[in-house]
Amino acid sequence: GHEAVLSCPNISKVSLLLVTWKRNCSGCCLLSYRSDQNETSKLNCSERITWKYSPVSDPALRIYPVDLGDEGDYTCETANSEGNFHFFSSLTVIVPPTVTLTHDKSRVAVCQASAGKPAADISWIPASNHSSEEEFHHPNGTVTRVSYFGWANSSFPSVTCLVTHPATN
């Protein structure tokens, strides 16, 4: 859902003749700019994939909003009078999980971190060896992790579920 910007550095002082961005898969998006004809072309690109700025001044690629299908390897090819140059970028998409905390009548707390990528880590405060965990892998690459904390025989008035994930603080 956020913006991804992939840079394509111009390592030469000579002006660019051609800039092409492509995703390294068959039938994927191809975005190019040819300066001598001031021509931009798009092939198999969604509206979410554009130039961040003007390809003349900065040929960075902008993907907004990013989704899981955008993950992969991208190549920027530039050409000028000094030669052709290739720059490679790898885009990894992370997805924050949706967190829920419930309990049942038998005093089992259930902490669930749904559809995160990568899987979230779940821990309990106070720490206990009376917890168990399940993990469910979804076809889109996300993971749901569920942790159960039995505190029926515990003297603690409450427990806290702590979910940690790279996409959240």
N, C-alpha and C positions, 0 to 999 in steps of 0.2 A: 503493500500500500504506500510505501514511501518512494522517494526519488533515488535513482541510481545514475551516477554520472561516470562514464568511462573516458579517461583522458587519452589524447593522441598527441604526444609532444612533437612539435616541429623542431628537429635538432639542427636545422639548417637556416641560414639567413636568406637563402634563395627562396623566392615565392613558390608556393605549391601549384602544380598543374592539375593534380588529381588527388582526391581523398576518397577512400572507400572503406566503409565499415561492413563487416559481415560476421554472422554467427556461424560457428564451425559445425554446421549440420546441413544435410541436404534439404533444399526447399525453404531454408530459413531466410530471414530478412537480409536484404542488401541495400545499403544506403550510400549514395555516392554524390560527389560534387566535382564538376569539371570547370576549372577557372577560365580557360580560353573561350568557352561558350557561355560562361556564367549559368551553368545548367546543373540542377539538382535532380536526382532520380531516386525512386523508392521501388523496391520489388519485394513483395511478400511481407511488407512491414505493416504492423498495426499503427493506429494513430498515436499510440502510447510511445512509439519510438521515433525520436526526432533529433535534430542537432540541438545541443544545449545553447549554443550561441550561433553566430554566423559561421559557416564552414570556412569562410575566408580568413576570419580573425582567430578562431579557435575551433578546431574540428572535433570537439568533445561530443560524445554520444549521450543522449538523455533518454532514460526509460522511466516513464511516470504514468500511472502508478505501477510499481513493480509487482509481478506475481510469480508464483512458483515456476511457471513455465518459462520464465526468462533466464533461469539458471543455466549457466554453461560458459563456453569459451568464445571470446570475441576477438576479432583481428581488425586492426586499423592498418590499411596500406596507404602510404603516401608516395607520390611521385613528383619529382622536380628535375631540373636540368642536371643535378648531381647524381640522380639515381632513384631507385625504389627502396622504400623502408617499410618494415613490418613491426607493429607493436601488438603484443598479446595481452589480453585481460581475461581474468577468470571471475565470473560473477557467481557468488554464493548467496542464496536467499535464506534469511532466517525469519521464523514466524513465532511471535510470542504466543504462549498457550492461553487458553481461557481457564481460569482457576475457580473451582467450586469446593466448598467445605460443608459437609453435612454430617449428621450422626443418626444412628438408629436407636431403638428402644433398649437394645442390649449394651449400650454405651460403647459402640464401635464408631470411631470418627473415620470419615471417608474423605480424603483429600484427592481431588482429581485435577490434573493439568492436561487439558484437552487440546489436541491438534497443534502441538508445537513442533518446530523444526529448528534445531535438533530437539530430542526429548528433554523435558525439564527434569531437574533433580528435586526430589521431595525429601524433606527431613522433618523431624518432630521436636518440639520443645515442650517438656523436657525430653531428652533423648531416651530411647527405649529399645529393647530388643523384642518388644511385643508388637512389632509392626510387620506387615507383609506388603508386597507390591506386585502389581500386574502391569503389563505393557501391551498396547494394541497399536500395530503399524497399519496406517491407512494407505490406499493406493497412490495418493498424491505426494507421498514422502513425509507426511507429518506423523507424529506419534502422540498417543494419549497414554499417560502414566497415571495409575491409581494406587494410592497407598492407604492401607487400613491400619488403624491404631486402636487396639483393644485396651480400654482403661476401666473396665468393669470392676476389677479387683485393685484398682489403683487408689492411692490416697490423694492424688492430684485433683483439685476442683475443676481444672480445665487443661486442655492441651492446645498447642499452637502448631499449625502446619506452616512450614517454611518452604516456598517454591522458589528455586533459583533457575535463571535462564539467561543466555547471552543477550536476548532482546529486551530484557527488563532490568531495572535497577534492583 
